[in-house]
């Protein structure tokens, strides 16, 4: 299996369709030189894929070098995530996006079934692999939050890509062992949510949209203090931590608005002295965030 052609940054479209101005944002994501676009079947109840597909049609096709990735999701009404549902999910994704093939399709948040059920003969993962073999998708991935289950999918050796979010950042290294193992197996790593759900970009008091343990909150404040003392843009440092990691093939940054998209180029190009990263490392291993 040839690796997926990746850009250092992948533009996340999980919130596309949740607020007014979706058409303009979809057009901007498609036209942006900053990276490929990542969506999923259930983002904004399918509106994310639909808006992207409409943007592709308005543009007369995908711009040269631009890729759109998507993911299979469980049935929104019943929670079913069997082989039939996976194939229907792909059909829905292809129809909304207006394409006949996707370079990457991921098995997304299979909370409603066990790992054993997913990997069983005749199950959804087998269907995903069959679609790859049929050429309808170019690569298969596992996109999941919890680390224990994700590690089990990675260890199956069936996937080309792993995506995890909020767990490998400037202040949280809980996904590091997972990524090391994925690299050992020759998988590509999509590191999503480098800002921890906004914590490292806008000062949110939560991490990964959940409350922080006391020890973790103290660690985050120490990192924020180091950034203030060094005159470092913490959001730029958080992004560049992921961009510069040898474990990460692409960093998925959620883009909820055109303003955020326009600000992203500055974060990518922002200068962060190596001494700042050294100072963060000197704080020691980050404590548990309380998210797992």
C-alpha positions as CSV (number, residue, x, y, z in Angstrom):
1,X,0.0,0.0,0.0
2,X,1.5,3.3,-1.1
3,X,1.3,6.1,1.6
4,X,-1.3,8.8,1.3
5,X,0.1,12.1,-0.1
6,X,-0.1,14.4,2.8
7,X,0.5,18.1,3.6
8,X,2.1,19.1,6.9
9,X,-1.3,20.7,8.0
10,X,-4.7,19.1,7.2
11,X,-7.7,21.4,7.5
12,X,-10.3,19.9,9.7
13,X,-13.9,20.4,8.6
14,X,-15.7,18.9,11.7
15,X,-17.6,22.2,12.3
16,X,-18.3,23.1,8.7
17,X,-22.1,23.4,8.5
18,X,-22.7,24.2,12.1
19,X,-23.0,28.0,11.6
20,X,-24.0,30.5,8.9
21,X,-21.4,31.1,6.1
22,X,-20.8,27.5,5.4
23,X,-20.6,27.9,1.7
24,X,-17.9,30.6,1.9
25,X,-15.9,28.6,4.4
26,X,-16.1,25.5,2.2
27,X,-14.9,27.5,-0.8
28,X,-12.0,28.9,1.3
29,X,-11.0,25.4,2.6
30,X,-11.0,24.1,-0.9
31,X,-8.9,27.0,-2.2
32,X,-6.5,27.2,0.7
33,X,-2.9,26.4,-0.1
34,X,-2.3,25.3,3.5
35,X,-3.3,21.7,3.1
36,X,-5.8,18.9,2.4
37,X,-9.2,18.8,4.0
38,X,-10.5,16.2,6.5
39,X,-14.3,15.6,7.0
40,X,-16.5,12.7,8.1
41,X,-19.9,11.2,7.3
42,X,-21.6,12.5,10.5
43,X,-20.0,16.0,10.8
44,X,-22.8,18.5,11.2
45,X,-25.2,15.7,10.3
46,X,-23.7,15.3,6.8
47,X,-23.6,19.0,6.0
48,X,-19.8,19.2,6.2
49,X,-19.5,16.7,3.3
50,X,-22.4,18.3,1.4
51,X,-20.9,21.8,1.6
52,X,-17.5,20.5,0.5
53,X,-19.0,18.6,-2.4
54,X,-21.0,21.7,-3.4
55,X,-17.7,23.7,-3.3
56,X,-16.0,21.1,-5.5
57,X,-18.8,21.4,-8.0
58,X,-18.7,25.2,-8.0
59,X,-14.9,25.1,-8.6
60,X,-15.3,22.6,-11.5
61,X,-13.4,19.9,-9.6
62,X,-10.8,19.6,-6.9
63,X,-7.9,22.1,-7.3
64,X,-4.6,20.5,-8.4
65,X,-2.9,18.8,-5.5
66,X,-5.8,19.1,-3.1
67,X,-7.3,16.0,-1.5
68,X,-10.4,15.4,0.6
69,X,-10.4,12.7,3.3
70,X,-13.5,11.3,5.0
71,X,-14.6,8.7,7.5
72,X,-17.2,6.1,8.0
73,X,-19.7,6.7,10.9
74,X,-22.3,4.5,12.7
75,X,-26.0,4.8,11.8
76,X,-27.1,8.1,13.4
77,X,-30.5,6.7,14.4
78,X,-29.7,3.1,15.5
79,X,-26.0,3.3,16.3
80,X,-25.4,0.2,14.1
81,X,-21.9,0.0,12.8
82,X,-21.8,-3.3,10.9
83,X,-20.5,-4.1,7.4
84,X,-23.7,-3.0,5.7
85,X,-23.6,0.3,7.6
86,X,-20.0,0.9,6.6
87,X,-20.7,0.5,2.9
88,X,-23.8,2.7,3.2
89,X,-21.7,5.3,5.0
90,X,-19.2,5.4,2.1
91,X,-22.0,5.6,-0.5
92,X,-23.4,8.6,1.4
93,X,-19.9,10.2,1.6
94,X,-19.2,9.7,-2.1
95,X,-22.7,11.0,-3.1
96,X,-22.4,14.2,-1.0
97,X,-18.8,14.9,-2.1
98,X,-19.6,14.1,-5.7
99,X,-16.6,11.8,-6.2
100,X,-16.3,8.2,-7.1
101,X,-13.2,7.5,-5.0
102,X,-11.5,8.7,-1.8
103,X,-7.8,8.6,-1.2
104,X,-8.4,7.8,2.5
105,X,-11.5,6.5,4.4
106,X,-11.3,6.0,8.1
107,X,-13.3,3.9,10.6
108,X,-14.5,6.6,12.9
109,X,-15.4,6.5,16.6
110,X,-16.9,3.0,16.7
111,X,-18.2,3.5,20.3
112,X,-21.3,1.3,19.8
113,X,-19.4,-2.0,19.1
114,X,-16.4,-3.7,20.6
115,X,-13.0,-4.1,19.0
116,X,-13.7,-7.8,18.6
117,X,-17.0,-7.2,16.9
118,X,-15.4,-4.7,14.6
119,X,-12.5,-7.0,13.6
120,X,-14.6,-10.2,13.4
121,X,-15.1,-12.0,10.0
122,X,-17.9,-10.3,8.1
123,X,-17.6,-7.2,10.3
124,X,-17.1,-3.5,9.3
125,X,-13.3,-3.6,9.2
126,X,-13.3,-6.5,6.8
127,X,-15.8,-4.5,4.6
128,X,-13.4,-1.5,4.8
129,X,-10.5,-3.6,3.7
130,X,-12.6,-5.0,0.9
131,X,-13.4,-1.5,-0.3
132,X,-9.7,-0.7,-0.4
133,X,-9.0,-3.9,-2.4
134,X,-11.8,-2.9,-4.8
135,X,-10.1,0.5,-5.4
136,X,-13.0,2.6,-4.1
137,X,-10.8,4.0,-1.4
138,X,-7.0,4.3,-1.4
139,X,-6.1,3.8,2.2
140,X,-7.9,2.8,5.4
141,X,-7.6,4.3,8.8
142,X,-8.7,4.1,12.4
143,X,-9.8,7.5,13.9
144,X,-10.6,7.1,17.5
145,X,-10.2,9.0,20.8
146,X,-9.6,6.5,23.5
147,X,-6.1,5.1,23.5
148,X,-6.7,1.5,24.7
149,X,-9.1,0.7,21.9
150,X,-7.1,2.7,19.3
151,X,-4.0,0.6,20.3
152,X,-6.0,-2.6,19.7
153,X,-6.9,-1.5,16.2
154,X,-3.4,-0.4,15.4
155,X,-2.0,-3.8,16.6
156,X,-4.3,-5.6,14.2
157,X,-2.0,-4.5,11.4
158,X,-4.9,-3.9,9.1
159,X,-4.8,-0.1,8.9
160,X,-2.7,2.3,6.9
161,X,-3.4,5.4,9.0
162,X,-4.2,6.3,12.6
163,X,-5.8,9.5,13.8
164,X,-6.0,10.6,17.4
165,X,-6.9,13.9,18.9
166,X,-6.1,16.0,22.0
167,X,-3.6,13.5,23.3
168,X,-0.3,14.5,21.7
169,X,0.2,18.2,22.3
170,X,2.7,20.6,23.8
171,X,1.2,19.8,27.2
172,X,0.0,16.2,26.8
173,X,2.0,13.2,25.6
174,X,-0.4,10.4,26.4
175,X,-0.6,9.2,22.7
176,X,3.2,9.1,22.3
177,X,3.4,5.3,22.8
178,X,0.6,4.8,20.3
179,X,2.3,6.9,17.7
180,X,5.6,5.2,18.2
181,X,4.0,1.8,17.7
182,X,2.1,3.1,14.6
183,X,5.4,4.3,13.1
184,X,7.0,1.0,13.8
185,X,4.2,-0.7,11.9
186,X,4.6,1.7,8.9
187,X,1.4,3.6,9.5
188,X,0.9,7.3,8.8
189,X,0.0,9.4,11.9
190,X,-2.7,12.1,11.8
191,X,-2.3,14.2,15.0
192,X,-5.6,16.1,15.5
193,X,-6.4,19.0,17.8
194,X,-2.9,20.3,18.6
195,X,-4.5,23.1,20.7
196,X,-6.3,20.7,23.0
197,X,-9.7,21.9,22.1
198,X,-8.7,25.6,22.4
199,X,-6.8,25.4,25.6
200,X,-3.5,26.4,24.0
201,X,-5.0,28.8,21.5
202,X,-7.6,30.9,23.4
203,X,-7.0,30.1,27.1
204,X,-10.0,27.7,27.6
205,X,-10.2,26.4,31.1
206,X,-11.0,22.9,29.8
207,X,-8.8,20.5,27.9
208,X,-10.2,18.4,25.0
209,X,-13.6,20.0,26.0
210,X,-13.5,18.3,29.4
211,X,-12.4,19.4,32.8
212,X,-8.7,19.1,33.7
213,X,-7.2,17.3,36.7
214,X,-5.6,19.7,39.2
215,X,-2.1,18.5,38.4
216,X,-2.6,18.8,34.7
217,X,-4.2,22.3,35.0
218,X,-1.1,23.4,37.1
219,X,1.2,22.0,34.3
220,X,-0.7,23.9,31.6
221,X,-0.4,27.1,33.6
222,X,3.4,26.6,34.0
223,X,3.6,26.2,30.2
224,X,1.5,29.4,29.7
225,X,3.8,31.2,32.1
226,X,6.9,30.1,30.1
227,X,5.3,31.4,26.9
228,X,4.5,34.8,28.5
229,X,8.1,35.1,29.9
230,X,9.6,34.2,26.5
231,X,7.2,36.4,24.5
232,X,6.1,33.3,22.6
233,X,2.7,32.9,20.9
234,X,1.4,29.8,22.7
235,X,-0.8,28.8,19.8
236,X,2.1,28.9,17.3
237,X,4.2,26.9,19.7
238,X,1.4,24.3,20.1
239,X,1.0,23.9,16.4
240,X,4.8,23.7,15.7
241,X,5.3,21.1,18.4
242,X,3.1,18.8,16.3
243,X,4.5,20.0,13.0
244,X,8.1,19.3,14.0
245,X,7.4,15.9,15.7
246,X,9.1,13.0,13.9
247,X,6.1,10.9,15.0
248,X,3.5,13.0,13.1
249,X,2.9,12.9,9.4
250,X,0.2,15.6,9.3
251,X,-1.5,17.8,11.9
252,X,-5.2,18.2,11.7
253,X,-6.3,21.7,12.7
254,X,-10.1,22.3,13.1
255,X,-11.2,25.4,11.1
256,X,-14.6,26.7,12.3
257,X,-14.4,30.0,10.4
258,X,-12.6,32.0,7.7
259,X,-11.0,34.1,10.4
260,X,-9.4,31.0,11.9
261,X,-8.3,29.8,8.5
262,X,-6.6,33.2,7.7
263,X,-4.9,33.1,11.1
264,X,-3.5,29.7,10.5
265,X,-0.8,30.8,8.1
266,X,0.7,33.0,10.8
267,X,0.8,30.2,13.3
268,X,2.5,28.0,10.8
269,X,5.1,30.6,10.0
270,X,5.5,32.0,13.6
271,X,9.0,31.9,15.0
272,X,9.3,29.9,18.2
273,X,12.8,29.6,19.7
274,X,14.1,26.1,20.4
275,X,14.9,27.3,23.9
276,X,11.2,27.6,24.7
277,X,10.6,23.9,23.7
278,X,13.6,23.0,25.8
279,X,12.1,24.9,28.8
280,X,8.8,23.0,28.4
281,X,10.7,19.7,28.3
282,X,12.5,20.6,31.5
283,X,9.2,20.8,33.3
284,X,9.1,17.0,33.1
285,X,6.6,14.5,31.8
286,X,3.1,16.1,31.7
287,X,0.7,14.6,34.3
288,X,-2.5,12.9,33.2
289,X,-5.0,15.3,31.7
290,X,-8.1,13.5,33.0
291,X,-9.4,12.8,29.5
292,X,-8.9,9.1,29.4
